[in-house]
Structure formats: structure tokens, C-alpha cells
Amino acid sequence: MTIIHKKTKRNLIMSLTDREEKIIKNEMSKLKNYVSIKIFTDYKTNEEGKRTHRCMACNTALTILNSLAENSEGKFEFEEISTEVNQDISDKFNIERIPTILF
């Protein structure tokens, strides 16, 4: 996944190296049980239905989580919850900083 900054033309999301992808794939193949987590971020959905983030740490965490999910053979999934859109859920779990990951 890559997002390019409009003005600087820089990649806004970290990219994983081939070596890192290989390690992730190897480790995720060892999963015996199903794993589901929630990650709280700051996304907003624009008019085209695309999510935008201001939080760089959220982008980094999402890059890693996406790679884990893609290499888990369906044993790992995550749900992204916006602290701005879902304030009631954020309050319920006392989310004060983002990204926050709940297992």
C-alpha cells in the first residue's frame, strides 16, 4: 500500500522490505488459532469513500497489520476504528492516544 504526498511527492506509508515480508510470512504460517484485533486510528472518509489519515504512526501500524493479514492464511484480521467517527467506542475503551491496538 502506498500513499504519495501531493506536494512533496514522498511516500507517506512505510514499505516493508522483501526480507521483512518473508519473515512475516514465515511467522504468520505458525499461527494455530484465529487472531482478531482492533486498532484505533484517526481516519476520516472523504467524498470518494477513501480513508485519509493524519497520524503517521497509524499509517505505519496499518502497513504492518495489512502485511500480517495478507500472510496469515485467514487466521489474522484487524478492524480499524476511527476515534473521530466512533467517539462512543473510543470513550468506552478509554482511548487517549493513537494508534491504540486492542487484542
Disulfide bonds with the S-S distance in Angstrom:
none
